[in-house]
């Protein structure tokens, strides 16, 4: 008979615990959101965001989509590092500015080096596309020459509302994902500047 009394108590205890957890999720949604959408390497991201005058949440969104914060990631196409830069692009970037002793190899292995080169490149694309984030993100994935060609030929007008006109499905999905994570990071990390 003691077992029958224990089961209803266990069920009530479990139900009460479940209700508490659900209540916490609703009341602490920011906390839950930051667990679901964490940002690693915040110091390195902030430092380079300041250096290149870019929103740190945008850098974090690019990293999330490119490598999910894995500093030594390598794509099937050969892009390297936390911000997935092609080695030839990394070599070109290194010739554009004094990056100290950073090498292409380090950009493919170390978060600080990869974020530095990736943030510089993102800044350069924003400069080339007059600060237009959507065009710049498309260029980060497909290359600036290709995006300029699409716009020049009228294939895509460069607007977020017409992303479906981007001829490369990978680029279209890439821009959509980065914009999604950027929005999430804006909501959750609004005090991060």
N, C-alpha and C positions, 0 to 999 in steps of 0.2 A: 504493500500500500504506500510506502514511502516513495517508491519510484513514480507513482502517478502524481503525487504532489510535487515532485521535483521537476517533472516535465513542464507543467504549466508555468512554473517559476522560471525555468530556463527560457521558455518561449517568450514570456513577458520581458525578461532581462534582455534577450536578443532583440526583441522589437523596440524596446526603449533605447538600446544602444544604436540600432539602425536609425531611429528617428533623430537621435542626437547628431549622428554623422551627417544625415541629410540636411539638418538645420545648419550645421557648421558649413556645409558646402554652399548653401544659399547665402549665409551671412558673411562668409569669408571667401567669396568668390575670387577676389583679387589674389588671395593666398593660393587657392587652387589653380587659378590661371597661371600664376608664376611657376607652379609645379609642373603644369602641363606644357608651358611655353617658357622654359628657363633660358637665360642668356649667360653663357660662359664667356670668359675672357673680357669682362666688362672694362677693366682698366686699360687693356690694350685697345679695345674698340673706342673708348672715350678719348684716349690720347690721340689716336689717328683721326677721329671725328673732329677734334679740336684743330689738329694740324692742317686738315684739308677742308675744314668748314662744311662737314657733312653731318646730317642727322645720325647719331649713333644707332638709333633704332633701324635705320635703313641698312647700315652696315651689318647689323645683327641679323636682319631678315635675309640679306644676301647670303650670309654665312649659313644660316639655318637651311636654306634651300640648296646651297652648293654642296655642303659637307656635313651638315648637322653637327658642327663644331668639332669635327675631327681634323686636327692639324696636319696629319700626314696622309690625308685621303688622296687617292689617285682615281680618276674617272676612266671608263673604258676607252675614251678618246684621247687620254693622256694628260688631261688637266690635272694640276697638282695643288696640294695644300688646302688650307682651310677655306680659301676663297676661290679655289679651283681655277687657277690661271694657267693657260697653255704655256709651256716652257719658252716658246719663241716670243710670246707676249711679255713674259717675265723678263727675258733678256732685253727686249725693247724698252720696258719700263725702267730697268736699271741704268740705261743709257740716258734717260731723260732728266734725272735728278741725282744728287748725291745721297745715296742710301747707306753711306758708311760701308761697313764690311758685309752687308747682306748679299747673299748669292742666290741664284735660282734654286740650288739644292736646298738651302735653308728655308726659302719660301715654300718649298714643298714638304717641309718637315716640322718647322717651328711655327706656332700660332702667331707670335709677335711679328715675325718676318712676313708671313703670308698676309696678315691683316694690313701691315704697312703697305705692301705692294698693291693689294686689292683695293684698299681705300684710295690710294693715289690714282689707280686706274678708274675707279668709280668717279672720282672727282674730275678726272680728265674727260670722261664721257659726259658728265653733267655739263662741263664747259662746252664741249663740242655740240651738245644739243640744247644749248641755252637754258640749262637748269631743268629741262623737262625730264622728270623721273621716269615716266613710262618709256619714252624713246631710249633713254640711257640704259634702262634695265634690259630692253630688247637688244641693245648693242652689246651689253655685257655678255649676253648669251650667244648671239648670232654674229657679232662683230659690227663695228660702226659702219664699215663700207656697205655691208649688206642692208642695214637699216636705212642708210641714206639712199641706196638704190631703190628700196621698196617705196620710200616716200617720193623720190624723184619720178618714178614710173607710175605712181598712183595706185600701187598694189595695196598699200596701207597708209592711212593718213597720220599715223603716229598717236592717235588718241586711245585712251583706255576704253572708251565706249565701242571701239571698233577692233578690239584685240582679235576677234574671230577672223579678221582679214589678214593676220600675219600668216604668211605661207608656210612657215615651219611650225609644226605642231609642238615640237619641243620648246621653241622660243615662246610661243603663245602660253603654254602651260607654265613655263618658267616665270614669265612676267606675272601671271595670275597668282602663283604661289608666293612670290616675293611681296606683291601688294597685299595679299592676305596676311602674311606674317608681319609686315610693317604695320598694318592696321591693328593687329593683336598687340604688338609691342607698344604702339601708341596708347592703347587703352590700359595696358597693364603697367607700363613703365613711364607714365606721363610725367613723373618728376625727374626723369633722367634727361639731362640736356647735353 
